[in-house]
Amino acid sequence: MRTYLIAGASSGIARRITETLHHQGHNLYVISRHPEQLGHLEGLNFVEGNFLDDGFNPQGLPEKLDGLVYAPGTINLKPFRGLKTADFQNDFDINVLGAVRVLQASFKALKNSPSASVVLFSTVAVGRGMAYHASIAAAKGAIEGLARSLAAEWAPAIRVNAIAPSLTNTPLAARLLSGPEKEEASAKRHPLQRVGRADDIAAMAVFLLGESSGWITGQVLGVDGGLSTLSV
């Protein structure tokens, strides 16, 4: 049994990660704004604290963590001319600075594990280049840089990787997939002819947390239906 911290655990991909790890019998600490959505999972340890606050001081972290997942994110798709600096700041705060605060607060506990692993989240739009993604791609590009930098700085004690999904059917993406026509159009943009499911991304996250991925660090792994590398 290993001990993991999942930030943003109550929804979408992170919720599926939490459910999978719970089913496997691991000891879970979670940061969630909606703990009631995790009521079906017994034995979770809830960590108090707002990681969007500069004074973030989480209460309830264990002395040792074998892994950490930072999953909060945004989907803010607008033409560049319509974006305000506040949009960029909000995306950066949630995607990057929140991760920085959680990582800094958890570093000592991660160091106390003989084989800790960190999983962060980017997006296919960083590497591919997509219209209307300027703000979120800028923030997630910073996440990719952070993941590689920390992987180098924290090696060999702590592995750090990022997952770069394409559009995934989660509550965060509900507006983009509202109705069969939108979902079909999105599916057709992918070589595998469907949008992602939370299980697709969660499976990669769980793999990266575990010892089977023990020789993988500093990577940005695309789980994107082939969108980042294939043209069909």
C-alpha positions in Angstrom: 0.0 0.0 0.0 1.3 3.4 -1.0 0.3 6.9 0.1 -0.8 9.5 -2.4 -2.1 13.1 -2.5 -4.5 14.1 -5.2 -5.3 17.8 -5.6 -8.7 18.5 -7.3 -9.9 15.0 -6.5 -13.7 15.5 -6.7 -14.2 15.8 -10.5 -13.4 14.5 -13.9 -10.0 12.8 -14.4 -8.8 13.3 -10.8 -12.0 11.7 -9.5 -11.3 8.7 -11.6 -7.7 8.5 -10.5 -8.9 8.7 -6.9 -11.5 5.9 -7.4 -8.9 3.7 -9.1 -6.3 4.1 -6.4 -8.9 3.6 -3.7 -10.0 0.4 -5.3 -6.4 -0.7 -5.3 -6.3 -0.2 -1.5 -3.9 2.7 -1.3 -3.9 5.3 1.4 -5.3 8.6 -0.1 -5.1 12.2 0.9 -7.2 14.6 -1.1 -7.6 18.3 -1.6 -11.1 19.0 -2.8 -13.6 21.9 -2.9 -16.5 19.5 -3.1 -15.8 16.6 -0.7 -19.4 15.5 -0.8 -18.7 14.2 -4.4 -16.3 11.7 -2.9 -18.7 10.4 -0.2 -18.9 7.0 -1.9 -15.2 6.4 -1.0 -14.5 5.4 2.6 -11.4 6.2 4.4 -10.2 9.3 2.5 -8.1 11.8 4.3 -9.1 15.4 3.5 -6.4 18.0 3.5 -7.5 21.5 4.4 -6.2 24.6 2.6 -6.7 26.8 -0.4 -3.8 26.3 -2.9 -4.9 29.4 -4.7 -3.9 31.5 -1.7 -0.3 32.8 -1.3 -0.5 31.8 2.3 -1.3 28.2 1.5 -0.5 26.1 4.6 -2.2 22.7 4.2 -3.4 21.0 7.3 -3.4 17.2 7.5 -0.6 16.2 5.2 1.2 12.9 6.1 4.9 12.7 6.9 5.5 10.5 3.8 4.0 10.7 0.3 4.7 8.1 -2.4 3.0 10.2 -5.0 1.2 13.4 -5.9 -1.3 14.3 -8.6 -2.1 18.0 -9.3 -5.2 18.0 -11.5 -7.0 21.3 -11.2 -7.3 23.0 -14.6 -9.2 25.4 -16.9 -10.5 25.4 -20.4 -10.6 29.0 -21.5 -11.0 29.2 -25.3 -11.3 32.6 -26.8 -9.8 34.6 -29.7 -6.6 36.3 -28.6 -8.1 39.7 -29.2 -10.9 38.9 -26.7 -8.6 37.7 -23.9 -7.8 40.0 -21.0 -4.7 39.9 -18.9 -7.0 38.7 -16.1 -7.8 35.6 -18.2 -4.1 34.8 -18.5 -3.6 35.4 -14.8 -6.5 33.2 -13.8 -5.3 30.3 -16.0 -1.8 30.7 -14.7 -2.9 30.9 -11.1 -5.0 27.7 -11.3 -2.8 25.6 -13.5 0.7 26.7 -12.5 0.9 28.6 -9.2 -1.5 26.2 -7.5 0.7 23.3 -8.6 3.8 25.2 -7.3 2.2 25.7 -3.9 1.1 22.1 -3.5 4.5 20.8 -4.7 6.4 23.1 -2.3 4.2 22.1 0.6 4.6 18.4 -0.2 8.3 18.3 -1.0 9.4 17.1 2.4 6.8 14.3 2.5 7.8 13.2 -1.0 11.5 13.2 0.0 10.6 10.8 2.8 9.5 8.1 0.3 12.1 5.8 -1.3 10.4 6.1 -4.7 8.0 9.1 -5.0 6.3 10.2 -8.2 4.6 13.4 -9.3 2.0 13.7 -12.1 1.1 17.0 -13.6 -1.2 17.9 -16.5 -0.5 19.7 -19.7 -2.6 19.7 -22.9 -2.1 18.6 -26.5 -2.5 22.3 -27.5 1.0 23.1 -26.2 2.8 21.0 -28.8 0.3 21.1 -31.6 -0.7 24.8 -31.7 -4.5 25.4 -31.8 -6.5 28.5 -32.4 -8.2 30.1 -29.4 -6.0 28.3 -27.0 -3.5 31.1 -26.3 -4.2 31.5 -22.6 -4.5 27.9 -21.5 -1.6 26.8 -23.8 0.6 29.4 -22.3 -0.2 28.1 -18.8 0.2 24.5 -19.7 3.4 25.2 -21.5 4.7 26.5 -18.1 3.6 23.2 -16.6 5.7 21.3 -19.1 8.7 23.4 -18.2 8.1 23.0 -14.5 7.8 19.2 -14.9 11.1 18.9 -16.7 12.9 21.3 -14.4 11.8 19.5 -11.2 12.5 16.1 -12.7 16.1 17.2 -13.1 16.3 18.9 -9.8 14.6 16.2 -7.7 16.2 13.2 -9.4 16.9 10.5 -8.3 14.6 10.7 -5.3 11.4 12.0 -7.0 10.2 11.3 -10.5 8.2 14.1 -12.2 6.1 13.6 -15.4 3.2 15.4 -17.1 0.3 14.0 -19.1 -0.9 16.0 -22.2 -4.5 14.9 -23.0 -6.6 16.0 -25.9 -10.3 16.8 -25.3 -11.7 14.5 -22.7 -15.4 14.0 -21.8 -15.4 15.4 -18.3 -17.5 18.1 -16.5 -14.7 20.7 -17.3 -15.3 20.0 -21.1 -19.1 19.7 -20.9 -19.7 23.0 -22.8 -17.5 21.8 -25.7 -19.3 18.4 -26.0 -22.8 19.5 -25.4 -24.8 17.4 -27.8 -24.1 14.6 -30.2 -23.1 16.9 -33.1 -20.4 18.6 -31.1 -19.1 15.3 -29.8 -19.1 13.7 -33.3 -17.2 16.7 -34.7 -14.6 16.6 -32.0 -14.2 12.8 -32.4 -13.5 13.1 -36.1 -10.5 15.4 -35.4 -8.8 12.5 -33.7 -7.2 9.6 -35.6 -8.9 7.2 -33.2 -12.3 8.8 -34.0 -13.4 9.5 -30.5 -12.8 12.0 -27.7 -11.0 10.9 -24.5 -12.6 9.4 -21.5 -11.6 10.0 -17.9 -10.5 6.3 -17.7 -8.0 6.8 -20.6 -6.1 9.6 -18.8 -6.5 8.1 -15.3 -4.9 4.8 -16.4 -1.8 6.7 -17.5 -1.7 8.7 -14.3 -2.0 5.5 -12.1 0.8 3.9 -14.2 3.1 6.9 -13.7 2.5 6.9 -10.0 3.4 3.2 -9.6 6.7 1.4 -9.5 6.2 -0.1 -13.0 7.1 3.3 -14.4 10.2 3.6 -12.2 12.5 4.5 -15.1 10.3 7.3 -16.5 10.9 10.9 -15.5 10.9 14.3 -17.1 8.5 13.2 -19.8 5.4 14.8 -21.3 3.2 11.9 -22.4 0.5 12.4 -24.9 -2.8 10.6 -24.3 -4.7 12.2 -27.1 -6.1 9.7 -29.6 -3.2 10.3 -31.9 -4.0 14.0 -32.4 -0.5 15.3 -31.5 1.5 13.1 -34.0 -0.8 11.7 -36.7 -2.6 13.1 -39.7 -5.3 11.0 -41.2 
